[in-house]
Structure formats: structure tokens, C-alpha cells
Amino acid sequence: MNLLILSPIALKIGALEIHWYGLIIATAALLGVIWAMKEAVKQDIDSDKILDMVLWIAPFALIGARFYYVIFEWPFYASHPEEIIKIWHGGIAIYGGLLAALAVVIIYSKKQKISPWQMLDIATPSVMLGQIIGRWGNFMNQEAFGAVTSHGFLTSLHLPRFIIDQMFIGGQYRQPTFLYESVWNLIGLITILIIRKLGWFKRGDIVLSYVIWYSFGRFFVEGMRTDSLYLFANIRVSQLLSIVLFVGAICIIIYRHNKYELPEYNLQKIANNK
């Protein structure tokens, strides 16, 4: 069997190894920040405030992602506490990072006297772009994959050979759950941008729509993965959290639209500031 398996190492200089995962994540983050800064300017917010906020978000999101993972794998880390800080051994969870980032955005926005909903709406497309690109880092590492499947099934999805071959892990073909989530977020991003352009969103609707979209898709993708964190028995943590976020975001949208007169996006002004 002649498989084309891509190396996770992009460049090696002596003992120094530069991994594709790091390069892909860094690229996703950079593009996301640039986009958010441009969106901020369109809405009369100093782009430097986005950059300052990102500098706060980065460490706390990493801590949150690691803390989330460690807490639900506590039996192992309780016996091996020295492993808690060794993130290079793997073990971060995107939900933990997103929740920590959310807290930072809210606190930072209030201190800057900017609507947290406005800042979250500005950041949301960038976060989605980061997720779309970032999942390909998992692809290069051959991680975040799903259950065993067949070559025939992967071929039936009309996937290019390099994806099919990369999904040959541990002697068996696996479901490309990284791809399902990446594509789901891409469709969601396009949908949100179209709805925003049509002027149907009010302030706060973009981030809440993202939460609804992502949590719905993540629930099903998580059910296919083989590396899930479990709360107890067969209850996957990310699936349970997805349900809570999905229902919660819908309730918040309904409540806000019925309770308040929400600001609309001034699309003409945004267009003029391009």
C-alpha cells in the first residue's frame, strides 16, 4: 500500500523542529486579528484596542483551554501533577479557550466603555476563520479524528487523495472529523456574513448565531470522535456543553429581541469606512 502520509514537521534546523501545527495555528491567529482590526475600524473603534485585547486573550485562552482539559482528565493529572503544565504533550480543549476568551472580551470591553456585544460581534468572524484554518493543524498531526471507517467511504465523499491517505491512522482509515468541523464552520461563516450584509442582524446577534451554529455542529462531530473528554459514563463533556450553549443562545436571542430595542448595524456607514 503506497500511502502519501504528510509529515507534521514543516522544517528542521539542527535540533529545532518547526511543526505544521504551530505554523497553521499562528497563520489562523494572524489572519483573524487582521480581520478583526479592520472590522473595528469600520465601526469607529480604534484597531489598537483589538490588538491590546488579543494580547490579553492569548494567554488566558491558552490557560482556559488547558484547564478545561486537565479538569476532565483529573485522575491522570492528580497522579502526574508535573504533566499539568506540559501542553507540548498534548491536551487542550477549544471550548475552554473560547470560554476564557469570552470572559476577557467582556471585562476588557467594559473597561474600555465599549459594548461587549459589539466587540463580540466584531471578533466572531475572526474566531470562525481561526477555527476553519486551525483544524488543519489537527489534520497534519493526524489527531482529532473519528471512528474507524473504510477507504470506500472516504472515496465516496470525493475527498482528494492526500486527505484520504492522511486519515490512515494506526493501520485503519478514520473519519475526518477535523474536516467536518472545518467545513461546518466555513458554511456558518458564509451564512453569517450574508445575513449581516442583508441587514437582518441586530447587535449581539452575530456572536449568538455563531454559538448556535457551532454548538449544533460540534454536538454531532463530537459524537464521532474517539478522543472525547467524558463527564461520567457515556456523557461527553463537549456534547453536554453544546446542548447548554445551543439552548442558552436561542433563549438569549429571544429575550433580548423581546426586551430591548437593539441597535441595528449601519451598513452604509460600514461600507463607507472600507
Secondary structure per residue as TSV (DSSP state, phi and psi in degrees):
chain	resnum	aa	ss	phi	psi
A	1	M	-	360.0	117.7
A	2	N	-	-99.4	94.3
A	3	L	-	-100.3	145.5
A	4	L	-	-99.6	89.7
A	5	I	-	-96.6	121.1
A	6	L	-	-80.1	139.2
A	7	S	-	-77.0	140.1
A	8	P	S	-73.8	-10.9
A	9	I	E	-96.8	119.9
A	10	A	E	-81.6	-38.2
A	11	L	E	-153.2	139.2
A	12	K	E	-129.2	121.8
A	13	I	E	-122.3	100.7
A	14	G	T	63.4	-123.6
A	15	A	T	-86.3	-9.0
A	16	L	E	-82.7	126.1
A	17	E	E	-117.4	125.3
A	18	I	E	-104.8	117.9
A	19	H	E	-91.7	146.8
A	20	W	H	-58.6	-36.0
A	21	Y	H	-55.8	-49.1
A	22	G	H	-64.1	-41.4
A	23	L	H	-64.4	-41.9
A	24	I	H	-67.3	-44.6
A	25	I	H	-63.4	-42.6
A	26	A	H	-63.8	-40.5
A	27	T	H	-64.2	-43.8
A	28	A	H	-61.0	-43.7
A	29	A	H	-65.2	-43.8
A	30	L	H	-62.7	-47.4
A	31	L	H	-63.5	-38.5
A	32	G	H	-63.9	-43.4
A	33	V	H	-64.6	-44.8
A	34	I	H	-59.4	-44.3
A	35	W	H	-63.7	-44.8
A	36	A	H	-63.7	-37.4
A	37	M	H	-64.7	-39.8
A	38	K	H	-67.8	-39.4
A	39	E	H	-63.9	-37.6
A	40	A	H	-63.3	-44.5
A	41	V	H	-60.0	-39.7
A	42	K	H	-61.3	-25.5
A	43	Q	T	-107.5	25.6
A	44	D	T	60.9	34.3
A	45	I	-	-114.5	132.9
A	46	D	-	-58.9	126.4
A	47	S	H	-62.3	-25.6
A	48	D	H	-63.6	-28.1
A	49	K	H	-66.8	-34.3
A	50	I	H	-66.0	-44.6
A	51	L	H	-63.0	-43.4
A	52	D	H	-60.9	-42.2
A	53	M	H	-64.3	-40.7
A	54	V	H	-62.7	-37.1
A	55	L	H	-64.2	-28.9
A	56	W	H	-80.0	-39.3
A	57	I	H	-64.3	-44.1
A	58	A	H	-50.9	-55.7
A	59	P	H	-68.0	-39.3
A	60	F	H	-70.3	-34.9
A	61	A	H	-65.1	-40.5
A	62	L	H	-64.5	-44.0
A	63	I	H	-63.0	-43.7
A	64	G	H	-62.7	-42.3
A	65	A	H	-64.0	-39.1
A	66	R	H	-72.6	-42.9
A	67	F	H	-60.4	-43.4
A	68	Y	H	-57.3	-45.7
A	69	Y	H	-67.3	-46.5
A	70	V	H	-62.3	-41.6
A	71	I	H	-63.2	-33.0
A	72	F	H	-94.5	0.5
A	73	E	T	-121.8	31.8
A	74	W	H	-61.3	-37.1
A	75	P	H	-53.3	-39.1
A	76	F	H	-71.2	-48.0
A	77	Y	H	-73.1	-24.1
A	78	A	H	-65.2	-33.4
A	79	S	H	-87.2	-19.3
A	80	H	-	-132.6	64.4
A	81	P	G	-59.7	-25.6
A	82	E	G	-66.7	-16.3
A	83	E	G	-84.5	-11.9
A	84	I	T	-59.0	-40.8
A	85	I	T	-88.2	-5.2
A	86	K	-	-88.0	71.2
A	87	I	G	-67.9	-18.6
A	88	W	G	-69.5	-10.2
A	89	H	G	-88.7	2.5
A	90	G	S	95.9	161.0
A	91	G	-	111.4	64.9
A	92	I	-	-131.7	150.6
A	93	A	-	-124.4	127.8
A	94	I	H	-62.5	-34.8
A	95	Y	H	-62.4	-39.3
A	96	G	H	-63.3	-40.5
A	97	G	H	-66.6	-40.8
A	98	L	H	-66.0	-40.9
A	99	L	H	-66.6	-39.4
A	100	A	H	-67.0	-41.9
A	101	A	H	-62.4	-39.1
A	102	L	H	-58.4	-45.9
A	103	A	H	-61.8	-41.6
A	104	V	H	-65.1	-43.9
A	105	V	H	-60.8	-43.7
A	106	I	H	-63.0	-48.0
A	107	I	H	-64.6	-46.4
A	108	Y	H	-63.5	-43.7
A	109	S	H	-61.6	-43.2
A	110	K	H	-63.9	-39.4
A	111	K	H	-66.6	-31.7
A	112	Q	T	-89.3	1.3
A	113	K	T	59.7	42.1
A	114	I	-	-118.8	143.5
A	115	S	-	-60.0	121.6
A	116	P	H	-57.2	-35.1
A	117	W	H	-63.5	-39.6
A	118	Q	H	-65.3	-44.1
A	119	M	H	-64.8	-38.8
A	120	L	H	-67.6	-38.5
A	121	D	H	-64.9	-37.1
A	122	I	H	-66.3	-41.8
A	123	A	H	-77.1	-25.9
A	124	T	H	-56.0	-51.0
A	125	P	H	-57.6	-36.1
A	126	S	H	-66.6	-39.9
A	127	V	H	-63.0	-42.9
A	128	M	H	-64.5	-41.6
A	129	L	H	-60.9	-42.3
A	130	G	H	-60.8	-39.5
A	131	Q	H	-69.2	-39.5
A	132	I	H	-59.6	-47.8
A	133	I	H	-76.8	-43.1
A	134	G	H	-59.1	-34.6
A	135	R	H	-61.8	-21.4
A	136	W	H	-73.5	-16.5
A	137	G	H	-67.6	-39.7
A	138	N	H	-61.8	-38.1
A	139	F	H	-58.9	-46.7
A	140	M	H	-65.6	-30.7
A	141	N	H	-86.6	-3.7
A	142	Q	T	54.0	54.3
A	143	E	-	-135.9	175.6
A	144	A	S	56.0	38.9
A	145	F	-	-98.3	174.1
A	146	G	B	-106.7	-160.9
A	147	A	S	-69.0	168.6
A	148	V	E	-63.0	136.9
A	149	T	E	-138.4	-166.0
A	150	S	-	-117.9	160.6
A	151	H	H	-62.2	-37.4
A	152	G	H	-61.6	-40.2
A	153	F	H	-65.8	-44.9
A	154	L	H	-63.9	-37.8
A	155	T	H	-65.3	-35.8
A	156	S	H	-66.2	-18.8
A	157	L	T	-82.9	-1.7
A	158	H	T	60.3	39.4
A	159	L	-	-82.4	146.6
A	160	P	-	-65.2	156.6
A	161	R	H	-58.6	-38.1
A	162	F	H	-63.8	-29.7
A	163	I	H	-75.0	-45.0
A	164	I	H	-59.2	-47.3
A	165	D	H	-64.5	-38.1
A	166	Q	H	-68.6	-21.0
A	167	M	T	-85.5	6.4
A	168	F	E	-87.6	99.1
A	169	I	E	-127.0	127.5
A	170	G	T	62.5	31.8
A	171	G	T	83.9	6.1
A	172	Q	E	-142.6	152.3
A	173	Y	E	-78.7	144.2
A	174	R	E	-124.3	155.4
A	175	Q	-	-65.8	129.0
A	176	P	-	-80.4	68.8
A	177	T	H	-64.7	-26.1
A	178	F	H	-59.4	-39.8
A	179	L	H	-71.4	-40.1
A	180	Y	H	-59.2	-43.6
A	181	E	H	-71.1	-38.7
A	182	S	H	-62.8	-46.4
A	183	V	H	-67.2	-39.3
A	184	W	H	-59.8	-42.5
A	185	N	H	-69.4	-34.0
A	186	L	H	-64.4	-45.5
A	187	I	H	-62.0	-41.4
A	188	G	H	-63.8	-41.9
A	189	L	H	-63.3	-46.2
A	190	I	H	-61.0	-43.1
A	191	T	H	-61.7	-46.5
A	192	I	H	-63.8	-41.3
A	193	L	H	-65.1	-37.4
A	194	I	H	-66.5	-46.0
A	195	I	H	-63.3	-39.0
A	196	R	H	-63.3	-42.1
A	197	K	H	-64.6	-33.0
A	198	L	H	-74.3	-11.4
A	199	G	T	80.2	24.4
A	200	W	-	-90.0	-11.8
A	201	F	-	-89.6	147.0
A	202	K	B	-111.2	171.1
A	203	R	T	-59.0	129.4
A	204	G	T	96.8	-16.7
A	205	D	H	-70.8	-31.4
A	206	I	H	-65.4	-50.7
A	207	V	H	-66.5	-37.1
A	208	L	H	-70.3	-35.3
A	209	S	H	-64.9	-38.6
A	210	Y	H	-62.0	-45.3
A	211	V	H	-59.5	-43.6
A	212	I	H	-63.0	-47.7
A	213	W	H	-64.1	-50.8
A	214	Y	H	-65.7	-46.1
A	215	S	H	-64.3	-35.3
A	216	F	H	-63.3	-49.4
A	217	G	H	-67.8	-39.7
A	218	R	H	-64.2	-32.9
A	219	F	H	-56.3	-45.7
A	220	F	H	-77.8	-39.0
A	221	V	H	-64.1	-42.0
A	222	E	H	-60.3	-35.8
A	223	G	H	-64.8	-19.7
A	224	M	H	-92.2	-17.1
A	225	R	B	-77.9	157.6
A	226	T	S	-110.1	2.8
A	227	D	S	-118.5	27.6
A	228	S	-	-68.5	151.9
A	229	L	-	-87.5	138.9
A	230	Y	E	-114.9	140.1
A	231	L	E	-79.6	-52.3
A	232	F	E	-165.8	156.8
A	233	A	T	47.8	-121.8
A	234	N	T	-106.8	19.8
A	235	I	E	-88.3	111.7
A	236	R	E	-81.2	132.7
A	237	V	H	-57.9	-48.2
A	238	S	H	-66.8	-30.8
A	239	Q	H	-70.1	-42.3
A	240	L	H	-64.2	-44.0
A	241	L	H	-65.1	-36.1
A	242	S	H	-61.0	-41.7
A	243	I	H	-63.2	-45.8
A	244	V	H	-61.2	-46.0
A	245	L	H	-67.5	-40.6
A	246	F	H	-61.1	-51.6
A	247	V	H	-67.3	-42.5
A	248	G	H	-61.9	-44.2
A	249	A	H	-65.2	-39.5
A	250	I	H	-62.9	-44.5
A	251	C	H	-62.8	-40.1
A	252	I	H	-66.8	-41.8
A	253	I	H	-60.4	-47.4
A	254	I	H	-62.1	-44.7
A	255	Y	H	-62.8	-47.9
A	256	R	H	-64.4	-39.1
A	257	H	H	-71.3	-29.8
A	258	N	H	-85.6	-27.9
A	259	K	H	-91.9	-35.7
A	260	Y	S	-123.3	157.7
A	261	E	-	-92.5	97.0
A	262	L	-	-82.0	143.1
A	263	P	-	-64.3	142.4
A	264	E	B	-94.4	160.3
A	265	Y	-	-78.0	130.4
A	266	N	-	-84.7	86.1
A	267	L	H	-64.7	-33.2
A	268	Q	H	-65.9	-40.3
A	269	K	H	-67.2	-41.9
A	270	I	H	-62.2	-42.9
A	271	A	H	-62.4	-39.4
A	272	N	H	-70.1	-23.3
A	273	N	T	-90.6	4.5
A	274	K	-	-63.8	360.0
